């Protein structure tokens, strides 16, 4: 294994081990929950260079037989332009895709668990049914992307998700396996204007300070989600489940109050 990749793998293993130890000592979930960036040097080659080329990936895609599942797990693909490629069902587990261009790429059914997609360009990409558990997508550009029916329990803090689709997606907290802390979708300060969350599960998701004006949460489940300081003006809530949805200092429409009657801190939300 290349030294830089070996170092990155060692760093990731150490982080996971530390997290398990902290949690086992009784630390609260937020201390060890999915903050995988702590202690990681993003300037090292494993996170700043690519170990292959677009041409090489295209060559593998051309010879792929029906039903074959290409494996790029753990690969450094940082900064590559993979726009428009059909990467459906590809295994990208723990792959490093920092600042990689995947605009209009097809990633339906792809495995992106623990992948590093910091500042990646996923504009218009299709990730229908993809797996993004513990993925790092901070500041990713994914306007118009389609995450419908995907499992998204990653960090999308500050991501541009304007007009993105999360129809039927699962962004809820994983309550069964918390050895690495509370894993859930983190959409803190994300741009969610016009995003579609119809029938999505956002139970206990982190929506603090999200900009979700005009977003559609029809029939979505937001029980226990934290949306303090978020902007929900013009959002749709028909049929949504909002038990204990924290709306402290959030902005909502006055007409939406009856639909949000089960939320907590509703009296502390601002209305137009």
Secondary structure, DSSP 8 states (H G I E B T S, - for coil): --HHHHHHHHHHHHHHHHHHHHHHTT--HHHHSS-TTTT--TTSHHHH-BSS-HHHHHHHHHT--TT---B-TT-BBTT-B-TT-B-TT-B-TT-B-TT-B-TT-B-TT-B-TT-B-TT-B-TT-B-TT-EEEEEE-TT-B-TT-B-TT-EEEEE-TT-B-TT-B-TT-B-----S--TTS----B-TT-B-TT-B-TT-B-TT-B-TT-B-TT-B-TT-B-TT-B-TT-B-TT-B-TT-B-TT-B-TT-EE-GGGGGGGTTSBTGGGSEE-
